[in-house]
Amino acid sequence: TTLCSSTILDNVADLNKLNLKFDFIVVGGGTAGAVVGNRLSENPNNSVLVLEAGISDAGILDIAVPFYSLRVTPNTAVDWNYSTTAQVGLNGRSIAYPRGFVLGGSSSVNDMIYTRGSKEDYDRWANITGDDGWSWDQLIPYMRKNERFTPPSNETTEKFNPAVHGFNGINTVSLQGFPNIIDSRVIQTTTELAEFPFNLDMNSGYPLGIGWQQQTVKNGSRSSSATSYFAPQFISRPNLQVLLHARVTRVLQTNSNNTFRTVEFVQDLAGEKFTLTAEKEVILSAGSIGTPNILLHSGIGNSTTLSSLGINAVHDLPSVGQNLTDHPLISISFLVNSSGTWEDAERNATLAAEQLAQWNATKTGPLIDSIVPQLGWFRIPDNSSIFGQVPDPSAGPNTPHYELIFISGLFGVLPPTGNFMGVVPAVVSPTSRGSVTLESNDTLSNPLIDPNLLSSDYDLFVMREAIKSALRFATPPAWQNFVISPFNVNSTYTDGELDNFIRENAGTIFHPSGTAKMSPKDAAWGVVDPDLSVKGLSGLRAVDLSIAPLIPAAHTQAAAYIIGERGSDLIKEAWGQI
Ligand SMILES: Cc1cc2nc3c(=O)[nH]c(=O)nc-3n(C[C@H](O)[C@H](O)[C@H](O)COP(=O)(O)OP(=O)(O)OC[C@H]3O[C@@H](n4cnc5c(N)ncnc54)[C@H](O)[C@@H]3O)c2cc1C
């Protein structure tokens, strides 16, 4: 076999023919992992290998077309196809829990919403870890290194604030390019109800209010970490190799007891095990499910639990896999009297084919955008009764408790008739915590994923208030002659009825975080130090969303990119390269 012209390989035999030694082995070519692979290989003296379990993203239409994002998962070839344990907070339901099984990881399968979170979110990370490098102000350079803000050419600064964006980064962030029937009404509402103020740019560090959604879309196609950080000019570097279908099962001790620079991996589930040793470091970027899963199978975790599963417990770190935090969501919809929402194309194959033909020919039309034109971020009142039971878990007064996601169509199973608008609430500063644990010592078995959604009174309270807020949102003059009635929720529900409705219908927005959380250098808890090295070990770091000590009140891909960017600099710094 000849090697492909790029350095993305499918077969370890081809990798071995290159006869290379690797300074750095990155486990997972996902959102953060692609950043690390790119940044470490900027230095031609570093040789970098990225091992990605999933498949190539090349040529997959549902990934490339922004509007098709809901088709990419769950239960497809580019998804790990996980599901959760039975969720007590969801009346015992188990739900699909997608994660990208593809180059670019979850950035190749997500809904492309780009939100950084609040300044307070990151300042709290800095406080918790004792490292001011994690504060908002010090992370701004990394946001800018990531972001290439590219609004559509006809766009004015009425929809964003150029002062807060990076224009020379790698990953394209843009505004929507195709108008939606709800656009003017959502914005009009911000002038009609004081509860819903307008926010020019929710990525300023001050997200409260309603604003235009910013999305990781480049010229009408998805911008993922694979299309951006592994774009041809980067992937062609001779010192960067990517091996697909390479599923890391464990990290192994190298030489001395506390050094873990060796990875074990398989190329097919029934096949041979391979090992490779990095000269300098192994970086786990397998995400909030993959990273703790690998650590636990390697004997790094709660020694008692690991031993009981027959795993050789080599390093006691009880926090591995704990603290799983996610954002619960529920679909609220309104029946509307307009044919301009997205249902028409879903019900009419000819129209759908026309839209796709237009996208293919000119990258224009309704398919060039993600499904969300606007977003809003809000707080429950300071005097809410729930604060008599629990302290406010948000990062501060400028950080939201809940989000409303505005959609020009029905988010859910489509009935045979009717047009809809979605106002989808999510709890974004939750107190529920879950876990990723092992069921067995079989390194290829799925972990037990328990996000423990809506397990706290607080989260349930906020979700209830968020639904009431969504119902109020559709009442002012802006929606007259448009909204007919709430569709799937009865506006006369009592709190008890709302709780039942929530438990029967809520899901998640797929933001698992925190399963290998950062803590101060000398802390007895936590999984990684503020420089992201695994506590008490050498040669091993985690660089992905698993290290977040607390979930940002935002969609989480921007945080994963920020962690990838700063994590890369921390590694370079440790090796005297900056
Ligand atoms: C359906 C969905 C929709 C979402 N929508 C949005 C959105 O609109 N906006 C937003 O901001 N966020 C969204 N998110 C969340 C966001 O995409 C993630 O938080 C972020 O991408 C996580 O980045 P990461 O680097 O931590 O992990 P990932 O990007 O998931 O990367 C992990 C990588 O490691 C690989 N891997 C795992 N285990 C192994 C192993 N054992 N060996 C080798 N490789 C391995 C995986 O295949 C994957 O490529 C969404 C997520 C999903 C799933």
PDBQT file of the ligand as one rigid body, heavy atoms in Angstrom, charges set to zero:
ROOT
HETATM    1  C1  LIG A 601     -25.084  16.032  19.585  1.00  0.00    +0.000 C 
HETATM    2  C2  LIG A 601     -24.248  17.111  20.216  1.00  0.00    +0.000 A 
HETATM    3  C3  LIG A 601     -24.582  18.449  20.019  1.00  0.00    +0.000 A 
HETATM    4  C4  LIG A 601     -23.817  19.453  20.600  1.00  0.00    +0.000 A 
HETATM    5  N1  LIG A 601     -24.081  20.750  20.284  1.00  0.00    +0.000 NA
HETATM    6  C5  LIG A 601     -23.221  21.718  20.684  1.00  0.00    +0.000 A 
HETATM    7  C6  LIG A 601     -23.342  23.051  20.197  1.00  0.00    +0.000 A 
HETATM    8  O1  LIG A 601     -24.193  23.369  19.369  1.00  0.00    +0.000 OA
HETATM    9  N2  LIG A 601     -22.462  23.977  20.658  1.00  0.00    +0.000 N 
HETATM   10  C7  LIG A 601     -21.486  23.664  21.564  1.00  0.00    +0.000 A 
HETATM   11  O2  LIG A 601     -20.734  24.545  21.975  1.00  0.00    +0.000 OA
HETATM   12  N3  LIG A 601     -21.337  22.401  22.020  1.00  0.00    +0.000 NA
HETATM   13  C8  LIG A 601     -22.155  21.421  21.572  1.00  0.00    +0.000 A 
HETATM   14  N4  LIG A 601     -21.961  20.138  21.975  1.00  0.00    +0.000 N 
HETATM   15  C9  LIG A 601     -20.891  19.861  22.949  1.00  0.00    +0.000 C 
HETATM   16  C10 LIG A 601     -19.480  20.014  22.375  1.00  0.00    +0.000 C 
HETATM   17  O3  LIG A 601     -19.433  19.561  21.055  1.00  0.00    +0.000 OA
HETATM   18  C11 LIG A 601     -18.491  19.264  23.275  1.00  0.00    +0.000 C 
HETATM   19  O4  LIG A 601     -18.571  19.774  24.590  1.00  0.00    +0.000 OA
HETATM   20  C12 LIG A 601     -17.043  19.383  22.835  1.00  0.00    +0.000 C 
HETATM   21  O5  LIG A 601     -16.928  19.135  21.464  1.00  0.00    +0.000 OA
HETATM   22  C13 LIG A 601     -16.180  18.424  23.646  1.00  0.00    +0.000 C 
HETATM   23  O6  LIG A 601     -14.844  18.465  23.202  1.00  0.00    +0.000 OA
HETATM   24  P1  LIG A 601     -13.774  17.417  23.752  1.00  0.00    +0.000 P 
HETATM   25  O7  LIG A 601     -12.492  17.715  23.057  1.00  0.00    +0.000 OA
HETATM   26  O8  LIG A 601     -13.788  17.424  25.223  1.00  0.00    +0.000 OA
HETATM   27  O9  LIG A 601     -14.326  15.978  23.319  1.00  0.00    +0.000 OA
HETATM   28  P2  LIG A 601     -14.662  15.396  21.864  1.00  0.00    +0.000 P 
HETATM   29  O10 LIG A 601     -14.754  16.474  20.861  1.00  0.00    +0.000 OA
HETATM   30  O11 LIG A 601     -15.824  14.488  22.006  1.00  0.00    +0.000 OA
HETATM   31  O12 LIG A 601     -13.368  14.561  21.480  1.00  0.00    +0.000 OA
HETATM   32  C14 LIG A 601     -13.027  13.313  22.009  1.00  0.00    +0.000 C 
HETATM   33  C15 LIG A 601     -12.365  12.513  20.904  1.00  0.00    +0.000 C 
HETATM   34  O13 LIG A 601     -11.673  11.412  21.457  1.00  0.00    +0.000 OA
HETATM   35  C16 LIG A 601     -11.969  10.255  20.727  1.00  0.00    +0.000 C 
HETATM   36  N5  LIG A 601     -11.813   9.128  21.639  1.00  0.00    +0.000 N 
HETATM   37  C17 LIG A 601     -12.580   8.819  22.706  1.00  0.00    +0.000 A 
HETATM   38  N6  LIG A 601     -12.116   7.720  23.300  1.00  0.00    +0.000 NA
HETATM   39  C18 LIG A 601     -11.023   7.320  22.608  1.00  0.00    +0.000 A 
HETATM   40  C19 LIG A 601     -10.120   6.242  22.731  1.00  0.00    +0.000 A 
HETATM   41  N7  LIG A 601     -10.265   5.340  23.694  1.00  0.00    +0.000 N 
HETATM   42  N8  LIG A 601      -9.103   6.126  21.843  1.00  0.00    +0.000 NA
HETATM   43  C20 LIG A 601      -8.955   7.048  20.851  1.00  0.00    +0.000 A 
HETATM   44  N9  LIG A 601      -9.806   8.080  20.672  1.00  0.00    +0.000 NA
HETATM   45  C21 LIG A 601     -10.823   8.223  21.550  1.00  0.00    +0.000 A 
HETATM   46  C22 LIG A 601     -13.379  10.460  20.252  1.00  0.00    +0.000 C 
HETATM   47  O14 LIG A 601     -13.708   9.622  19.167  1.00  0.00    +0.000 OA
HETATM   48  C23 LIG A 601     -13.364  11.941  19.897  1.00  0.00    +0.000 C 
HETATM   49  O15 LIG A 601     -12.896  12.170  18.600  1.00  0.00    +0.000 OA
HETATM   50  C24 LIG A 601     -22.710  19.104  21.419  1.00  0.00    +0.000 A 
HETATM   51  C25 LIG A 601     -22.366  17.769  21.612  1.00  0.00    +0.000 A 
HETATM   52  C26 LIG A 601     -23.108  16.771  21.002  1.00  0.00    +0.000 A 
HETATM   53  C27 LIG A 601     -22.698  15.344  21.190  1.00  0.00    +0.000 C 
ENDROOT
TORSDOF 0
